[in-house]
Amino acid sequence: MSFDLKRAMRREFNVGGKEQRLRYGAGIAMLLVSVFLANIPLLLIGVVLVVTAKLQWCPVYSGLGKSSVDPGEPPPVAGDH
């Protein structure tokens, strides 16, 4: 399996509902911990997790051709973003 940079830049729905909730939870937890510890790398990781959860798109997943979307799961509504 190889990473395709051109495909990584194409936005597609590849983060499913279950993973979206996990990313929100982990991202918010990292943001809170980073504030108390004054840890910038942890803050950046938390921001990335929350943003990818909101967009339901992960550029790394796109580049690798992966998806955590369950079959039959509806795509996000355009007004959600």
TIROMAR-135036 format. One line per 3 residues: for each residue x, y, z of N, C-alpha, C. Coordinates in Angstrom, 2 decimals. Layout:
BEGIN
X:Y:Z:X:Y:Z:X:Y:Z  ...
This chain:
BEGIN
0.85:-1.17:0.00:0.00:0.00:0.00:0.90:1.24:0.00  0.59:2.17:-0.89:1.39:3.38:-0.96:0.51:4.62:-0.78  1.15:5.67:-0.37:0.46:6.93:-0.11:0.41:7.74:-1.40
-0.78:8.18:-1.80:-0.98:8.97:-3.00:-1.29:10.41:-2.60  -0.35:11.31:-2.80:-0.50:12.70:-2.37:-1.64:13.42:-3.11  -1.80:13.15:-4.41:-2.88:13.79:-5.16:-4.24:13.36:-4.63
-4.38:12.09:-4.31:-5.65:11.61:-3.77:-5.89:12.16:-2.36  -4.82:12.38:-1.61:-4.95:12.90:-0.25:-5.54:14.30:-0.23  -5.34:15.06:-1.28:-5.85:16.42:-1.34:-7.31:16.49:-1.77
-7.84:15.38:-2.28:-9.24:15.33:-2.69:-10.11:15.05:-1.48  -11.04:15.93:-1.21:-11.89:15.77:-0.04:-12.99:14.76:-0.31  -13.07:13.76:0.54:-14.09:12.73:0.41:-14.57:12.33:1.80
-15.74:11.78:1.86:-16.35:11.33:3.11:-15.71:9.99:3.48  -14.76:10.00:4.44:-14.09:8.75:4.80:-13.96:8.52:6.31  -14.58:9.35:7.12:-14.59:9.14:8.57:-16.04:8.85:8.97
-16.28:7.62:9.42:-17.63:7.20:9.77:-18.09:7.77:11.11  -19.36:7.54:11.41:-19.97:8.09:12.62:-19.32:7.64:13.91  -18.98:6.35:14.00:-18.33:5.84:15.22:-16.96:6.49:15.42
-16.19:6.53:14.36:-14.87:7.13:14.48:-14.96:8.64:14.71  -15.98:9.26:14.14:-16.18:10.70:14.35:-16.37:10.98:15.84  -17.18:10.19:16.52:-17.39:10.39:17.96:-16.10:10.15:18.74
-15.32:9.14:18.35:-14.04:8.88:19.02:-13.07:10.04:18.82  -13.02:10.56:17.61:-12.12:11.68:17.33:-12.52:12.93:18.13  -13.83:13.20:18.20:-14.29:14.33:19.01:-13.87:14.14:20.47
-14.13:12.97:21.02:-13.81:12.72:22.43:-12.33:12.83:22.72  -11.52:12.16:21.90:-10.07:12.19:22.10:-9.51:13.60:21.86  -10.03:14.27:20.84:-9.54:15.62:20.52:-9.84:16.62:21.62
-11.07:16.59:22.13:-11.44:17.51:23.21:-10.65:17.20:24.47  -10.46:15.92:24.76:-9.67:15.54:25.94:-8.23:16.05:25.80  -7.65:15.90:24.61:-6.28:16.38:24.40:-6.21:17.90:24.50
-7.22:18.58:24.00:-7.24:20.05:24.11:-7.27:20.48:25.57  -8.12:19.84:26.35:-8.21:20.20:27.78:-6.91:19.91:28.52  -6.33:18.75:28.29:-5.07:18.38:28.96:-3.96:19.34:28.53
-3.93:19.68:27.23:-2.86:20.55:26.75:-2.93:21.94:27.38  -4.13:22.40:27.70:-4.27:23.71:28.34:-3.66:23.67:29.74  -3.91:22.59:30.47:-3.39:22.49:31.84:-1.89:22.21:31.87
-1.39:21.49:30.87:0.04:21.15:30.84:0.87:22.12:30.00  0.21:23.03:29.31:0.89:23.97:28.40:1.73:23.21:27.39  1.13:22.19:26.78:1.81:21.31:25.84:1.31:21.62:24.42
2.12:22.28:23.62:1.72:22.70:22.27:1.51:21.52:21.33  2.39:20.50:21.28:2.14:19.37:20.38:0.81:18.66:20.68  0.47:18.52:21.94:-0.79:17.90:22.32:-1.97:18.76:21.88
-1.81:20.06:21.97:-2.83:20.99:21.50:-3.06:20.84:19.99  -1.98:20.77:19.23:-2.09:20.63:17.78:-2.75:19.32:17.38  -2.40:18.24:18.04:-3.02:16.95:17.74:-4.51:16.99:18.06
-4.86:17.61:19.18:-6.27:17.75:19.55:-7.05:18.55:18.52  -6.47:19.62:18.04:-7.13:20.45:17.02:-7.34:19.65:15.74  -6.33:18.90:15.31:-6.44:18.08:14.10:-7.55:17.05:14.26
-7.62:16.40:15.41:-8.67:15.40:15.63:-10.07:16.01:15.59  -10.24:17.15:16.21:-11.56:17.80:16.22:-11.94:18.27:14.82  -11.00:18.83:14.08:-11.29:19.32:12.72:-11.63:18.15:11.79
-10.86:17.07:11.84:-11.16:15.93:10.96:-12.48:15.28:11.35  -12.84:15.32:12.62:-14.15:14.79:13.04:-15.26:15.66:12.48  -15.10:16.97:12.56:-16.12:17.89:12.06:-16.32:17.75:10.55
-15.23:17.65:9.82:-15.29:17.56:8.36:-15.64:16.15:7.87  -15.50:15.16:8.73:-15.65:13.74:8.38:-14.76:13.38:7.20  -13.58:13.96:7.20:-12.59:13.72:6.16:-11.20:13.71:6.76
-10.45:12.67:6.46:-9.08:12.57:6.93:-8.17:12.47:5.71  -7.28:13.45:5.49:-6.41:13.40:4.32:-5.49:12.18:4.30  -5.10:11.69:5.46:-4.25:10.49:5.50:-5.04:9.29:4.99
-6.29:9.16:5.43:-7.15:8.09:4.93:-7.33:8.20:3.42  -7.54:9.42:2.91:-7.70:9.61:1.47:-6.45:9.16:0.73  -5.30:9.56:1.21:-4.04:9.20:0.57:-3.76:7.72:0.56
-4.24:7.02:1.59:-4.04:5.57:1.67:-5.21:4.78:1.06  -6.27:5.49:0.67:-7.43:4.82:0.09:-8.25:4.06:1.12  -8.23:4.52:2.36:-8.97:3.86:3.44:-10.22:4.65:3.80
-11.13:3.98:4.52:-12.35:4.62:4.98:-12.88:3.85:6.18  -13.47:4.57:7.14:-14.09:3.92:8.29:-15.61:4.05:8.24  -16.11:4.42:7.06:-17.55:4.59:6.88:-18.20:3.21:6.73
-19.25:2.97:7.53:-19.98:1.72:7.43:-20.81:1.71:6.16  -20.97:0.52:5.53:-21.82:0.45:4.34:-23.24:0.91:4.67  -23.79:1.72:3.81:-25.15:2.23:4.03:-25.22:3.47:4.89
-24.10:3.91:5.43:-24.09:5.13:6.26:-24.28:6.34:5.34  -25.24:7.20:5.66:-25.47:8.35:4.76:-24.32:9.34:4.82  -24.02:9.97:3.69:-22.96:11.00:3.70:-23.41:12.22:4.50
-22.47:13.03:4.94:-22.85:14.22:5.72:-23.65:15.19:4.87  -24.55:15.90:5.51:-25.36:16.92:4.84:-24.50:18.15:4.61  -24.64:18.79:3.46:-23.79:19.94:3.10:-23.89:21.05:4.14
-25.03:21.22:4.78:-25.20:22.28:5.78:-24.51:21.99:7.10  -24.05:20.75:7.30:-23.39:20.37:8.55:-22.00:20.97:8.67  -21.40:21.39:7.58:-20.02:21.88:7.62:-20.00:23.33:7.69
